[in-house]
Amino acid sequence: CAFGAALMLQPDLVANICLAMKDSVDSCYSVSVKCRIGVDDCDSYQSLANFVRIVSEKGEVQNFIIHARKAILKGLSPDQNRKIPPLKVYINAEKFCEQNDSFSTSMFIN
């Protein structure tokens, strides 16, 4: 069973989806992305930074909400994924944005 978090493995696709959404709504609305810190073994700081960079640049997204757990795609249900993977609050949103200044983005980590 796969679910939305699997899209983190395809940042170009997420960027295209976000751009299509942005292009189809009035300019007074913005598109935001809620994601995890990673998926399965793809959960490094660099992987997350790359995902945010691609989606923010190509998808023109400036707001990200990052859930401080990774998603485990095989073996856990969506409900279990909200409880079992340990919380990892190793990302300071302000510092993340400063260190990745090739894009302008706001982040909220929950």
Secondary structure as GFF3:
##gff-version 3
##sequence-region A 1 110
A	DSSP	three_ten_helix	4	9	.	.	.	ID=ss1
A	DSSP	alpha_helix	11	24	.	.	.	ID=ss2
A	DSSP	beta_strand	32	39	.	.	.	ID=ss3
A	DSSP	alpha_helix	45	58	.	.	.	ID=ss4
A	DSSP	beta_strand	63	71	.	.	.	ID=ss5
A	DSSP	alpha_helix	78	81	.	.	.	ID=ss6
A	DSSP	alpha_helix	93	99	.	.	.	ID=ss7
A	DSSP	beta_strand	106	109	.	.	.	ID=ss8
###
